[in-house]
Amino acid sequence: MSNKGGLDLFIKYNKGKKSEIKTENKEINKQENLKKQDNKQKEAQNKKVSNKVKVNEEVKDVDQALLLSVDYDGKSKLAFCRLYDLKTQSIIFWFDNTGHKPYLLTDLSIEELDSKYQKIREHRGFLEYQPIKKYDLIIDKPKDMVKIVADDPLSVGGSRNSIRELIKDHHFESAILYHRSYLYDQHLIPGMLYYIKGGDLRPVKIEIPEDIKNELEDAFKNEKHEFRYELPKYLELFFSPIPSIKRIAFDIEVKSIINKIPDVTAAEDSVICISFVDSEGMKKIYLLEDHNLKDEEREGLKKIDAIIEFYKDEKELIEKAINLVNEYPIVITYNGDNFDIPYLMNRAKKLKIPDNKIPFVRHRDSYSLTKGIHLDLYKFFFNRAIQVSAFSNAYKTMSLESVSSALLKEGKIEIEEEIFDLSYDKLAEYCLQDSELTYRLTSFDNDLVMKLLIILMRITKLPIEDISRSGISNWIKNLFYYEHRYRNYLIPNPNYISQVKSQAATKAIIKGKKYMGAKVIDPVPGVHFNVVVLDFASLYPSVIKEWNLSYETVNCPHKECRTNLIPNTPHWACTKRVGISALLIGLLRDLRVKYFKNKAKDKSLSPELRNLFKIVQASMKVIINAAYGVFGSEIFPLYCLPMAESTSAIGRYAIEQTIKKVESMGLKVIYGDTDSVFIENPTKEQIKELIDWSNKVLGIELDVEKTFRFSAHSTRKKNYLGVYKDGNVDIKGLSGKKRNTPLFVQNAFKEMINVLSKVNRPEEFEQAKKEIKHIVKNVFKKLKNYEYTPEELAFRVAITKPIDKYTVLPQHIKAAKILKDKKGVEIGKGSIIYYLKTRDPAGVQPLELANVKDIDIDKYKETIESTFEQVLDALDIDFDEIKGKKTLDKWM
């Protein structure tokens, strides 16, 4: 079955030329024949499959459905898929009909198992032993293993009496969640299109235009055959159509008493408003009627663009809301895992709504739906990789206000009254705005976030719930586990890797690390004009690919490879095979740099195509930018100390060699950090020479990242201020721009930046320095005279865990406790606390209780100094002189 309709824009772009990509999955390594032995279980297991598989007979043939999730049903003991049927715009369920069962692997033989571990056969969930072969990458040889097949996932591992516990240190792949293991074995890819025929689930074959295919193949013509062979498989992921998914966002408001956050567990307060916004333009508001409608409220409600329904009975309101939620395949909330859904669920139970009518399912730290998919955007945007790589740090905190203001240029409606005091029209407007913002975060920029999620699902092989709720480490782990299983490689345990490869050759500078990290060059203090910042494009992913770094290839077992030494280490890299890390990370990096990044900027293409390429390259950027951080983390299951150490060593080597080359050209490096160097006053010809040199000698692409009119540096590393030619200012590591810094300091800092942005020539600096001195002196004066408001003096800090979990009380927690004790206000995890530093014994007061006259002026002076001295040092401005203290040099 093929899909042509979804590729219309590619057809137009390529004048109708198409060619079907062959999707047969051939194994390029010498162990291809080992796969066959891993499938001997099917005939025996098919006899054991529950009769409940007949559920698939009720599923009609489906032409196109998007695979969204894979899960496990404990009652039928079967894996099942949730798919979005493009025709009916609804979720359909498909249960496994292949006889797949949970299992773990062991390096013990069946004879050893029977003689030393007799209890395994007696285990209630044991089904059978199956001898198989897996390829062990660490020793570069096939390995005899035994698959222990069980009737359910808990029998494999996860309970005290599981089979895993019976064989101690001789188990492999036992900690992998069953639904993911099933996904690996069946070669299912979330985010891809499938069809159902005769009860069987099959992938939709994708036709890709010949011109696009040829263009990409030409870009990879000089790469090793391993990379060229993998290319078609990746093209399927990126050029398969991305359908729009029907979805609904909702938000609830609760009638809580003044200054009290509603208790989700107790759910004692009434739900007074629920709003909905869906992908087809529908807007609805359900209001709880507790007083007669006033004329002004009636007029206000007429202005709201939504269907508004009143309910006198809260139970009926919630039942109606639940019924509406059940009609949608995807339900979107913002922080719904922590509030909206658990509150609605517990309130429904309190009102005695039958459990079988409540569609919410509680998990350890999330909530799902019995039929549809629950997508909590708070957790998606909370992901650091998404925040940095996909959205370039556009938002600083994770609140709906912060994220929507940054990405949608519109925030929440501000209200002065408490929720329960709002009129019907104000309450409806306030609640609806939250639902609108939540929905629009998935629809802005042509459904950017939804498409980003789908592409990330395809790359990482994770279901949509997992990709939206888990961190980048989990994403990359899943990708690598999938590819190991696909190739019949043994997935090694962390202790297995560490036993073989655990020695470091360099000494860590940063406390807690086991090896030396990135190189940071001491800055040359002062102001420097015409500064060009050259950046290694994806330095660490490039290093991993070019030097063939992977847990199995660094210090490989081949004697002939030991001369292929990694710079500044005693480690060596394999020359006989391409490492799996080098292949997967390198391929993603090359696809982005060689094709998608450029296409996203190609104005000769249609806006639709550019948008697609933009999403694809952003997805790749998220993965590859986090690759080194993951592989360099001890908690990552494929962590290998020599690989992590080698990656950072080559990174340092690249920077060191680049600095030598720059200096040999008569140029001056004024700063360098990890993957970039700041060069003072180079010519265009010199920049080109450096880029060509890096490609030829280091094998790493060097690009112009920034060009500053001037940059100002103190003696501190990772702290600088750069002014672009258009007057915009780039600030790195300076506390004046940090959100927790009091507003009065932030505003003064902005004044200073504004002055600096207008400097074009060195001779203009004297006047700029005078203006900056005046700004800082004025700040001290106003502080001394108590001229700032409490709001301007307040520090703001997020509470990252429940208050009772803090053993040591930092200032913001002290303020939160004072607020609770004196005003009964509960401040929980995720909230922002505002406080002032004061002279009383506590040393702090929450904003709501603080008096300006009580502030500790000395503490605020310290904040001013720590903020401004970073820039003033670079500008050669004496802080003591500004404060009125004459230095010894001045007296002399």
PEVENUR-V384701 format. One record per backbone hydrogen bond with DSSP energy under -0.5 kcal/mol. CO is the residue of the C=O (numbers start at 0). NH is the residue of the N-H. Records with the same first field share a line. If there is no record, write none. Layout:
CO = NH, NH
This chain:
0 = 204
2 = 206
3 = 6
4 = 7
6 = 9, 10
7 = 11
8 = 12
9 = 13
10 = 15
11 = 14
13 = 16
18 = 207
23 = 25
25 = 27
28 = 31
30 = 33
31 = 34
32 = 35
33 = 36, 37
34 = 37
35 = 38
36 = 39
38 = 41
40 = 44
41 = 45
42 = 46
43 = 46
44 = 47, 48
45 = 48
49 = 52
50 = 53
51 = 54
52 = 55
53 = 56
54 = 57
55 = 58
57 = 59
61 = 195
63 = 85
64 = 66, 193
65 = 67, 83
66 = 190
67 = 463
68 = 81
70 = 79
71 = 73
72 = 76, 77
77 = 72
78 = 95
79 = 70
80 = 82, 93
81 = 67, 68
82 = 84, 91
83 = 65, 85
84 = 88, 89
89 = 84
91 = 82
93 = 80
101 = 149
103 = 147
104 = 171
105 = 145
108 = 112
109 = 113
110 = 114
111 = 115, 116
112 = 116
116 = 119
117 = 120, 121
118 = 122
119 = 122
122 = 125
124 = 150
127 = 148
129 = 146
131 = 144
133 = 135, 142
134 = 136, 489
135 = 139, 140
140 = 135
142 = 133
144 = 131
145 = 105, 147
146 = 129, 148
147 = 103
148 = 126, 127
151 = 154, 155
152 = 155, 156
154 = 162
155 = 163
158 = 161
161 = 165
162 = 165, 166
163 = 166
166 = 169
169 = 106
171 = 104
176 = 179, 180
177 = 181
178 = 182
179 = 183
180 = 184
181 = 185
182 = 187
183 = 186
187 = 189
188 = 191
191 = 66
192 = 203
193 = 64
194 = 201
195 = 61
196 = 199
199 = 196, 201
201 = 194
204 = 2
205 = 20, 207
207 = 18
208 = 212
209 = 213
210 = 214
211 = 215
212 = 216
213 = 217
214 = 218
215 = 219
217 = 220
219 = 222
223 = 226, 227
224 = 228
225 = 229
226 = 230
227 = 231
229 = 232, 233
230 = 234
231 = 235
232 = 236
233 = 237
234 = 238
235 = 239
240 = 242
245 = 329
246 = 278
247 = 331
248 = 276
250 = 274
252 = 271, 272
253 = 255
256 = 259
258 = 825
261 = 263
262 = 266
269 = 254, 271
271 = 287
272 = 252
273 = 285
274 = 250
275 = 283
276 = 248
277 = 280
281 = 277
282 = 306
283 = 275
284 = 286, 308
285 = 273
286 = 288, 310
287 = 289
293 = 297
294 = 298
295 = 299
296 = 300
297 = 301
298 = 302
299 = 302
300 = 303
303 = 305
305 = 307
306 = 284
308 = 286
310 = 288
311 = 313
312 = 316
313 = 317
314 = 318
315 = 319
316 = 320
317 = 321
318 = 322
319 = 323
320 = 324
321 = 325
323 = 326
324 = 327
328 = 372
329 = 247
330 = 374
331 = 249
332 = 334, 376
334 = 337, 338
335 = 340, 341
338 = 342
339 = 343
340 = 344
341 = 345
342 = 346
343 = 347
344 = 348
345 = 349
346 = 350
347 = 352
348 = 351
353 = 356
354 = 357
356 = 358
358 = 369
360 = 367
365 = 362
367 = 360
371 = 368
372 = 330, 374
373 = 375
374 = 332, 376
375 = 378, 379
376 = 380
377 = 381
378 = 382
379 = 382
382 = 386
383 = 387
384 = 388, 389
385 = 389, 390
386 = 392
387 = 391
390 = 393
398 = 402
399 = 403
400 = 404
401 = 405
402 = 406
403 = 407, 408, 409
417 = 420, 421
418 = 421
422 = 426
423 = 427
424 = 428
425 = 429
426 = 430
427 = 431
428 = 432
429 = 433
430 = 434
431 = 435
432 = 436
433 = 437
434 = 438
435 = 439
436 = 440
438 = 441, 442
439 = 443
441 = 449
442 = 446
443 = 447
446 = 450
447 = 451
448 = 452
449 = 453
450 = 454
451 = 455
452 = 456
453 = 457
454 = 458
455 = 459
456 = 460, 461
462 = 466
463 = 467
464 = 468
465 = 469
470 = 473, 474
471 = 475
472 = 476
473 = 477
474 = 478
475 = 479
476 = 480
477 = 481
478 = 482
479 = 483
480 = 484
481 = 485
482 = 486
483 = 488
484 = 487
487 = 134
489 = 491
492 = 495, 496
493 = 497
494 = 498
495 = 499
496 = 500
500 = 640
509 = 512
518 = 673
520 = 671
522 = 524
525 = 712
527 = 710
529 = 531, 680
530 = 707
531 = 533, 678
532 = 704, 705
533 = 676
534 = 536, 702
535 = 537, 538
537 = 541
538 = 542
539 = 543
540 = 544
541 = 545
542 = 546
543 = 548
544 = 547
549 = 553
552 = 554, 555, 573
557 = 560
558 = 561
560 = 563
562 = 564
563 = 572
565 = 568
570 = 565
571 = 554
578 = 582
579 = 583
580 = 584, 585
581 = 585
582 = 586
583 = 587
584 = 588
585 = 589
586 = 590
587 = 591
588 = 592
589 = 593
590 = 594, 595
591 = 596
594 = 598
595 = 599
597 = 600
598 = 601
600 = 602
601 = 604
605 = 609
606 = 610
607 = 611
608 = 612
609 = 613
610 = 614
611 = 615
612 = 616
613 = 617
614 = 618
615 = 619
616 = 620
617 = 621
618 = 622
619 = 623
620 = 624
621 = 625
622 = 625, 626
623 = 626, 627
625 = 629
626 = 630
627 = 631
629 = 632
630 = 639
632 = 635
635 = 638
639 = 643
640 = 644
641 = 645
642 = 646
643 = 647
644 = 648
645 = 649
646 = 650
647 = 651
648 = 652
649 = 653
650 = 654
651 = 655
652 = 656
653 = 657
654 = 658
655 = 659
656 = 660
657 = 661
658 = 662
659 = 663
660 = 664
661 = 664, 666
662 = 665
667 = 669, 679
669 = 523
670 = 677
671 = 520
672 = 674, 675
674 = 535
675 = 672
676 = 533, 678
677 = 669, 670
678 = 531, 680
679 = 667
682 = 686
683 = 687
684 = 688
685 = 689
686 = 690
687 = 691
688 = 692
689 = 693
690 = 694
691 = 695
692 = 696, 697
693 = 697, 698, 699
700 = 536
702 = 534, 704
705 = 532
706 = 724
707 = 530
708 = 529
709 = 722
710 = 527
711 = 720
712 = 525
715 = 718
718 = 713
719 = 731
720 = 711
721 = 723, 729
722 = 708, 709
723 = 726
727 = 723
728 = 730
729 = 721
730 = 732
731 = 719
733 = 736
734 = 737
737 = 740
739 = 795
741 = 744, 745
742 = 746
743 = 747
744 = 748
745 = 749
746 = 750
747 = 751
748 = 752
749 = 753
750 = 754
751 = 755
752 = 756
753 = 757
754 = 757
755 = 758
760 = 763
761 = 764
763 = 767
764 = 768
765 = 769
766 = 770
767 = 771
768 = 772
769 = 773
770 = 774
771 = 775
772 = 776
773 = 777
774 = 778
775 = 779
776 = 780
777 = 781
778 = 782
779 = 783
780 = 784
781 = 786
782 = 785
788 = 792
789 = 793
791 = 743
794 = 834
796 = 832
797 = 799
798 = 829
801 = 804
802 = 805
804 = 806
807 = 809
809 = 812, 813
810 = 814
811 = 815
812 = 816
813 = 817
814 = 818
815 = 819
816 = 820
817 = 821
818 = 822, 824
819 = 823
823 = 825
824 = 826
825 = 827
827 = 830
830 = 798
832 = 796
833 = 846
834 = 794
835 = 837, 844
836 = 855
839 = 842
842 = 837
844 = 835
845 = 848, 849
850 = 853
851 = 854
853 = 838
854 = 856
855 = 858, 859
856 = 860
857 = 861
858 = 862
859 = 863
860 = 864
861 = 865
862 = 866
863 = 867
864 = 868
867 = 870, 871
868 = 872
869 = 873
870 = 874
871 = 876
872 = 875
876 = 878
877 = 881
878 = 882
879 = 884
880 = 883
883 = 885
886 = 890
887 = 891
